[in-house]
Amino acid sequence: MSDSTPVTHSVDAEGVGWIVFDDPTGRANVFNPTTQAAFRAFMGDGWTEINPVIGTRKAADPKPRDFVLRDDEIVAIWNVCEGNDDFSRIVRLLILLGSRRQEIGGMRQSELRDLDGPAPTWELPASRAKKITRCSSKHLRKAPLPGQTLG
């Protein structure tokens, strides 16, 4: 499509429909509203007269993942991450705490309690937890921090 070719519903909606309906990963559910917003802007700026995404349906929810690492795979990952660099520490925290990468990556000093005491813990605020796991309490979870996480 050249810069002067107008966007047409019959051509572009077909392509958008392919993305929305044939993507089992759920990425289409992110693509659709983003593309809707882009075409609204294009229409507002006079670049096109139609929004080809209008009328497309939400893709089916992606299937939950059920992949679980075997013990020997976890040991191999642990052994590779024996360094004292940030990446190694983060991977070890992921393994030890069983938390999501966004939760570990967003961990703040203010969430850590009693680090020098007998029972160090990490308090994950409900505001940073995945929506479906949120609860009404101020902190979603108090996770004990094993000695390996502190060294």
C-alpha positions as CSV (number, residue, x, y, z in Angstrom):
1,M,0.0,0.0,0.0
2,S,1.5,3.4,-1.0
3,D,1.2,6.5,1.1
4,S,-1.7,7.7,-1.1
5,T,-3.7,4.5,-1.1
6,P,-6.8,4.9,1.0
7,V,-7.5,2.2,3.6
8,T,-10.5,0.1,2.6
9,H,-12.6,-2.0,4.9
10,S,-12.8,-5.0,2.5
11,V,-9.0,-5.4,2.2
12,D,-7.9,-4.5,5.7
13,A,-10.7,-6.0,7.8
14,E,-9.8,-9.4,6.2
15,G,-6.2,-9.1,7.5
16,V,-7.3,-7.9,10.9
17,G,-9.8,-10.8,11.2
18,W,-6.9,-13.2,10.4
19,I,-4.9,-11.8,13.3
20,V,-7.8,-11.8,15.7
21,F,-9.2,-15.3,15.0
22,D,-6.1,-17.3,14.2
23,D,-3.9,-16.3,17.1
24,P,-4.1,-18.9,19.9
25,T,-1.7,-17.0,22.1
26,G,-4.1,-14.2,23.0
27,R,-1.8,-11.5,21.5
28,A,-4.7,-10.5,19.3
29,N,-6.7,-9.3,22.3
30,V,-3.9,-6.7,22.8
31,F,-3.6,-6.0,19.1
32,N,-7.3,-5.3,18.6
33,P,-7.8,-2.3,21.0
34,T,-4.5,-0.9,20.1
35,T,-5.4,-1.0,16.4
36,Q,-8.8,0.5,17.1
37,A,-7.2,3.4,18.8
38,A,-4.7,3.9,16.0
39,F,-7.5,4.0,13.4
40,R,-9.5,6.4,15.4
41,A,-6.5,8.7,15.4
42,F,-6.0,8.1,11.6
43,M,-9.7,9.0,11.0
44,G,-9.3,12.1,13.2
45,D,-6.3,13.3,11.3
46,G,-8.0,12.6,8.0
47,W,-5.8,9.8,6.9
48,T,-8.6,7.4,6.4
49,E,-12.4,7.5,6.4
50,I,-13.1,4.1,8.0
51,N,-11.9,2.0,10.8
52,P,-11.5,-1.6,9.5
53,V,-11.2,-3.0,13.0
54,I,-14.8,-2.0,13.9
55,G,-16.9,-5.2,14.0
56,T,-14.1,-7.6,14.7
57,R,-14.6,-9.8,17.6
58,K,-12.4,-10.5,20.6
59,A,-10.3,-13.6,20.1
60,A,-10.9,-16.7,22.2
61,D,-9.1,-16.5,25.5
62,P,-5.8,-18.3,25.2
63,K,-5.4,-21.7,26.8
64,P,-3.7,-21.7,30.1
65,R,-0.1,-22.9,30.1
66,D,0.5,-26.2,31.9
67,F,4.2,-26.6,31.2
68,V,6.2,-27.4,34.4
69,L,9.9,-27.8,34.6
70,R,11.3,-31.2,35.7
71,D,13.5,-31.3,38.8
72,D,16.6,-31.9,36.7
73,E,15.8,-28.8,34.6
74,I,15.4,-26.7,37.7
75,V,18.8,-27.9,39.0
76,A,20.4,-27.1,35.7
77,I,19.0,-23.6,35.7
78,W,20.0,-23.1,39.3
79,N,23.6,-24.2,38.6
80,V,23.9,-21.9,35.6
81,C,22.7,-19.0,37.8
82,E,25.3,-19.3,40.6
83,G,26.8,-15.9,39.9
84,N,26.3,-12.8,42.0
85,D,24.9,-10.7,39.2
86,D,21.4,-9.3,39.1
87,F,20.2,-11.8,36.5
88,S,21.3,-14.8,38.6
89,R,19.7,-13.4,41.8
90,I,16.4,-12.7,40.0
91,V,16.3,-16.3,38.5
92,R,17.0,-17.8,41.9
93,L,14.3,-15.7,43.5
94,L,11.8,-16.8,40.8
95,I,12.7,-20.5,41.6
96,L,12.6,-20.2,45.4
97,L,9.5,-18.0,45.7
98,G,7.4,-19.2,42.8
99,S,6.4,-15.7,42.0
100,R,5.7,-14.1,38.7
101,R,8.6,-12.3,36.9
102,Q,6.8,-8.9,37.1
103,E,6.4,-9.4,40.9
104,I,10.1,-10.2,41.4
105,G,11.3,-7.6,38.9
106,G,9.2,-4.9,40.7
107,M,10.3,-5.9,44.2
108,R,11.1,-2.9,46.4
109,Q,13.2,-2.6,49.5
110,S,10.1,-1.2,51.3
111,E,8.4,-4.6,50.8
112,L,11.1,-6.5,52.6
113,R,10.7,-7.1,56.3
114,D,13.0,-8.3,59.1
115,L,15.9,-9.0,56.8
116,D,18.4,-9.3,59.7
117,G,15.9,-11.1,61.9
118,P,15.0,-14.8,62.3
119,A,12.0,-14.6,59.8
120,P,12.7,-12.3,56.9
121,T,9.6,-11.9,54.6
122,W,8.5,-10.2,51.4
123,E,5.1,-8.5,51.4
124,L,3.7,-8.4,47.9
125,P,1.2,-5.5,47.7
126,A,-2.1,-6.4,46.1
127,S,-1.7,-3.5,43.7
128,R,1.2,-5.3,42.0
129,A,-0.4,-8.8,41.9
130,K,-2.0,-10.3,38.9
131,K,-5.7,-9.3,38.8
132,I,-7.2,-12.7,39.3
133,T,-5.1,-13.3,42.4
134,R,-5.8,-10.0,44.2
135,C,-7.5,-10.0,47.5
136,S,-9.0,-7.3,49.6
137,S,-6.2,-7.2,52.2
138,K,-3.5,-4.5,52.1
139,H,-0.9,-7.1,51.2
140,L,-1.7,-10.1,49.0
141,R,1.0,-12.4,50.4
142,K,3.7,-12.6,52.9
143,A,6.4,-14.8,51.5
144,P,9.1,-16.1,53.7
145,L,12.6,-15.4,52.3
146,P,14.8,-18.5,52.6
147,G,18.5,-18.0,53.4
148,Q,19.5,-18.5,49.8
149,T,17.6,-15.4,48.8
150,L,19.5,-13.1,51.2
151,G,23.1,-14.1,50.3
